[in-house]
Amino acid sequence: MGFRFNLFVFSIAILSTPVLSDLILSKVDRRIDLTSQIARITSTLKVKNAGNAVVSQLLLAFPDHQAKNLAYLTAVPYEGKGKQKASTASLPIDVVHPEGMPPALTLYSVSLPKGLAQGESLTLDVLAVFTHSLQPFPEQISQADIQLVVFQDSAYYLSPYEVKGQSLSVRLPSARVESYTKIHNTKFVDREIKYGPYENLPSFSYSPIAVHFENNEPFAVAKQLVREIEISHWGNVQVVEHYDIAHGGAHNKGGFSRIDYQARPHIRGASSFRRLIARLPASAHSVYYRDQIGNISTSHLWGDYRKTELEIEPRYPMFGGWRTSFTIGYGVPLQEFLFELEGKRFLNITFGCPMNEVVVDNLIVKARDENLLNVDVALPEGSRDISVSVPFPVNQWQEVKFSHLDIVGRPVVVLEKTNVIPEHNVHFQVFLLPLLFIISNDFFLLLLEKLDRLVWYFQIFPQNILEIMVGVPGEEHSGSTAAGLLAGDWRGKGGMEQTSFECVVGWLPSSSQPKGFVEEGAWWINIFGLPLHAWCSHTMKAIGDACGAFIHVDTINKARILIENTCWQNIPPVLLVEVARQLFDVRVVGRKGHRGWCSQSRISGFGASYARTPSDKGWNRSLCKEDEVKCAKKSPGCCAQNNTGNSISICRGRDTGKKKMKWHKLKPR
Amino acid sequence: MATLENGKGTTLRYAVGNMLSIFILLLIGVLAFSIRLFSVIKYESVIHEFDPYFNYRVTQILIVSSAINHILKSLNYDLSKHYRGLVAYLLFQFLTKNGIYDFWNWFDDRTWYPLGRVIGGTVYPGLTLTAGSLWRILNSLNIPLSVETVCVFTAPIFSANAAWATYLLTKEVKGTGAGLMAAALLAMVPSYISRSVAGSYDNEAVAIFALIFTFYLYIKTLNTGSLFYATLNALSYFYMVCSWGGYTFIINLIPMHVLLCIVTGRYSSRLYIAYAPLVVLGTLLASLVPVVGFNAVMTSEHFASFLLMVLHMQVFIIIHVVALVYYIKGILSPKMFKVAVTLVVSVGMVVCCAVIAVLAALVASSPTKGWSGRSLSLLDPTYASKYIPIIASVSEHQPPTWPSYFMDINVLAFLVPAGIIACFLPLSDASSFVVLYIVTSVYFSGVMVRLMLVFAPAACILSGIALSEAFDVFTRSIKFQLPGVSGVSHSGAEDTTTGDVVIQNDIVKADKHSSTYKKEDALKERPSKKNRKKEREHLEKASIKTQIEKRLLVLPLEASVISILLLVLLGAFYVVHCVWAAAEAYSAPSIVLTSYSHDGLHVFDDFREAYAWLRHNTEVDDKVASWWDYGYQTTAMANRTVIVDNNTWNNTHIATVGTAMSSPEKAAWEIFNSLDVKYVLVVFGGLVGYSSDDINKFLWMVRIGGGVFPHIKEPDYLRDGQYRIDSEATSTMLNSLMYKLSYYRFVEVDGKGFDRVRRTEIGKKYFKLTHFEEVFTTHHWMVRIYKLKSMKNRIRGKTKKSKSSSKATTTASSKRGGRRKKNPWY
């Protein structure tokens, strides 16, 4: 093959370096998904401890030229087909530089959930996502050409450990392949290239392979994406996203002929893309799409109660190397994104780009509270308190922005991250200082501020209507979720190991919620107050059945269950859930379409319990199964127990105070 | 007792009337603003057309480039940190002129490549400074509006101001009622709307306000004789000079009026105060504006008539002579006065003759007699089409058609004569000014359709006067004839009409009574000292006379009612027409085109598509050549350097581009290459039927190009005097670059190459481009962008081309042998 490979040269001598630990990978199953511009490598590793010592860390190795494009890396303990993978949190991963490792390798250390004793084995799912790893070749194509790309990797799993048995499959977007490296045991079947199985390979085995294939998927790369999130306590969150998009594929040469494109757009423009789809929150409103020189008229917006989809077309079809920039903006109601906890409010909103196909080279998120004072100026006591919780490392700093009629400006939290992929589109939290502090500390300073803020305060503050339990983060990194972070805070204050969930009050600027709102059909219900260890689709289904007929669980946001019910009044506001002999009150909040409603009664009980057990890496949550748990305000005893020990039973009641309960036993699966 | 009560009643009525008129004025302002928002509602908040894009860009530069702004911003922060000095800060910011100096010295290298353009010295800064300071005020108050938003809404804001200025002006002339009526008419006159819809960020938007306000202050000074107003007048004139080249209209009209007053024996010290400070201060201030500079005194555009010399100089001298005469007359005995007159006149004549001789020599020495092309075409409407094709090629410099009068001022055209008549009843200084204003502006609007804009306010003022007078007469006659009211009407007669309107109207009525005499008087234009004495007399007698006269002026009841209904109907027509014009005719931003077809609305956003493509996908220093119409838009929207733009200051440069467009491909390539051009942009409407495309403008390119480069001859492009692009067209035409770039591969769309604008099949269908390559064509083919092939390619391509083209021609000819005979260029 005539093309240039950036081959990664390895010296054989390296292979003789001493192995770090006595771990063996007894089985490695790798699947490389190349169907988009992003390369997703999922490896299922079966790790076995062949040595004597207890091992708590596992090393993952990537060559440097891959590691620099590494956008996302998770390792999740694999619990077999039957159980839900999502119920377990992923393991903490760090970059390490151990001695005696070959050069040009980047090593990541995975902290195993518990030490691996001699002879024990563990299965891990490792997902590594790479951007910009599909090199267009040839680098310049004309309008009519198809786009060919090269992907390079190793046929053998590169690992510091000995690998007993392994296989690799590469999934391609189409059956058309220019060439691929053939070594022994190579098969090409129906858009999939299979390598292996190979057995008993020493550590650091490396056998370069290259796949040269057709990929006409949109290579949309956002060179820069700036997301501005502005919170207005009048009831709106305004999101503005500035895109600077380029086509990251093979560059277009020889001009662009409209007549060719119009006559046969799929042939004479195969590598181009016309449109992008942004998935916005279901309640998004006032959506706009424009650029520096005005509105762009080529867009479509549609939505249902689940999502709003904005299909945008840039002003011109995007060919290789072409760039464009535009801005989309929308507003969402505040109560879906702002919550209150312990006198602090926090914003809980997605981090990444709402477009599934877009790779973002540089993402800047600016969260801003429109009504927040610059605490620095207004409160010299130093009660400034803006903190951010993001489930992955980001650059972070603060700015001051002057908005409408400001005198001192508003603080802006800026988060920056490079190499962002759709997997990063998870929720993050910004904790803000509520107005209460300011007022109690220095009322007169506030008088200098806008009068409307005062009015707003007196109107709104007594009416904390929607009450929600924290419990949203379920599948994010441990130690960085809201719950974990809060737990750490309380521990620091109280000096206690034991912490508990607290009541979180959703922020609702007006009390004008429709009360007698009767409508049949499908409902989204949000679940608050369910302890994290009970998060699984099994529980969700049980809860859904208790409220109506279970239809579906939102896999992204586990707090949402779609149920079928005749009337919202049939949905209980509170459910009693028993998990492992403990009772939990679970708040149920229903929502239909874009219009939210909520039940009016307040939460009365809570009781999950977490203790922090120091592990070698960060904090891990583990469930306290013993007697520290005290269920507040409630006598346990009316719940049946399953023989699994992790039983879940759900009690349905209008209000826990009335003790009018009806039991729904779970059907064993 | 009765009179006392009556007095109380009238004061109350005054108050109520004032409140009411303030409220009405507010509503008029809201109306003026909101009727111009159709463009934002129907389309979007975007800058319109061509020139506004330049102004927008200048405003951006004005705001962005001044580095001091950043310092000020931080200063703002520091100041406000301590909760004080916000006002001081604002003052400071306005006193700091650094931003303005940057602006004066700004040399724009993005346009007129390779010449560039000194923006500060060639632009009227009024509009950009206005919008810039508006933006600064808003931003210093931390209202973060974008520059674009401020620019878009500047015009509607200033049309509300213009409506209020009209009220003030008309009130000075004929009282509150007429003022309100005129303001309401002006708020929605289509002619003004056409230049001031939201997004139409052009000089006129601000200048019309300045024009009317200057006239108001002049009249106010004339009526009061206050030096304060005279100073304000000079400042307002300065603002007008900053804003628009139309200031010459003011500086010619006012001396003409002064002269008229002197000739008709209406000289007074008030006239002197109204005129002299304006000329001295105004001219001094005007020469501070770089674009005007010494033009303010040097050019003949400031002449008002041929009979006199530099008019304001002349009138200035005359008015001083007259003032002196009156003064001397006051202090000397009649006999001495006569002697003095003869002395002064003889000396004055000598001086005048000398000055005339000098100035005439100066003027005659310049080739155009000191007149610029546009002004000359004002005096001789055929001048531009004869000598300056570049002025004639602009549609807004053409004389208007009759329908455009109806379109632009609608029913006002019928009301204006009535208004003129009303102004003669009686003829005051103020009303004579209005009459003079309308007469001159009618003439100018007849020469150049663009100047309809100057005519519209005059039409509104006079129509307002006419309507107000008519309503006055009719309502009064109804009141006097209604049974039951008549008993009260004795006491209530004065109350019905309020304040000075009463007096004014009474005068009018009184004068109407003796109108035959008056008209005669006006027609003869006799020195009307008598006239004014009469006025005063009437004023004194008014209260006594009113009752009797009012009874005499009463019209039949039915006639009055019907007339009022008809007038209301007329007004309703006007409103309907204006709203229609604002919504349908004048709101389109012209960069976005829409069309309705059976399957709904189609949007043609091709211009912005092309500009966005240029902005993002070409190098920042690439030069783009296009016809000058698209220059401003390319610099503002695509941010690329252009060769020529809408500021047509250099005819030769434009002619070069015109020549390139008219030349065959190779010659054009050489011209463009010598200008460092990388991309050529043409606008082509043949696919969708967009009629103002480059092929339709092509003859102007030929004419302008031919005006400088004689080898381009217009007849070469015409077949028997007809401009055509079908198979009958000349070979020069079919081989010109413009033809080739427009129709490149056009035939492949439908197989025939049917041009929907020219409604014909194109002449030359299959051809290849040798020196240019197509790099982008928009969705509806409205903008096509070609890249100049580089030199190396050209040579290689040429050798190859000679073979391939011969091959192509042979194959083509073998294919279409029959056609070959028809087509003469083979």
Chai-1 contact restraints between the chains, C-beta under 6 A:
chainA,res_idxA,chainB,res_idxB,connection_type,confidence,min_distance_angstrom,max_distance_angstrom,comment,restraint_id
A,G255,B,E773,contact,1.0,0.0,6.0,A-B,restraint_1
A,G255,B,E774,contact,1.0,0.0,6.0,A-B,restraint_2
A,G255,B,V775,contact,1.0,0.0,6.0,A-B,restraint_3
A,F256,B,F776,contact,1.0,0.0,6.0,A-B,restraint_4
A,S257,B,E774,contact,1.0,0.0,6.0,A-B,restraint_5
A,R258,B,T777,contact,1.0,0.0,6.0,A-B,restraint_6
A,I259,B,R745,contact,1.0,0.0,6.0,A-B,restraint_7
A,I259,B,E748,contact,1.0,0.0,6.0,A-B,restraint_8
A,I293,B,R608,contact,1.0,0.0,6.0,A-B,restraint_9
A,I293,B,M637,contact,1.0,0.0,6.0,A-B,restraint_10
A,G294,B,E44,contact,1.0,0.0,6.0,A-B,restraint_11
A,G294,B,V46,contact,1.0,0.0,6.0,A-B,restraint_12
A,N295,B,E44,contact,1.0,0.0,6.0,A-B,restraint_13
A,S297,B,V603,contact,1.0,0.0,6.0,A-B,restraint_14
A,S297,B,D605,contact,1.0,0.0,6.0,A-B,restraint_15
A,R315,B,E609,contact,1.0,0.0,6.0,A-B,restraint_16
A,R315,B,A612,contact,1.0,0.0,6.0,A-B,restraint_17
A,Y316,B,E609,contact,1.0,0.0,6.0,A-B,restraint_18
A,Y316,B,W613,contact,1.0,0.0,6.0,A-B,restraint_19
A,W322,B,N617,contact,1.0,0.0,6.0,A-B,restraint_20
A,R323,B,H616,contact,1.0,0.0,6.0,A-B,restraint_21
A,T324,B,H616,contact,1.0,0.0,6.0,A-B,restraint_22
A,F402,B,N142,contact,1.0,0.0,6.0,A-B,restraint_23
A,H404,B,I143,contact,1.0,0.0,6.0,A-B,restraint_24
A,L405,B,N142,contact,1.0,0.0,6.0,A-B,restraint_25
A,D406,B,N142,contact,1.0,0.0,6.0,A-B,restraint_26
A,I407,B,S80,contact,1.0,0.0,6.0,A-B,restraint_27
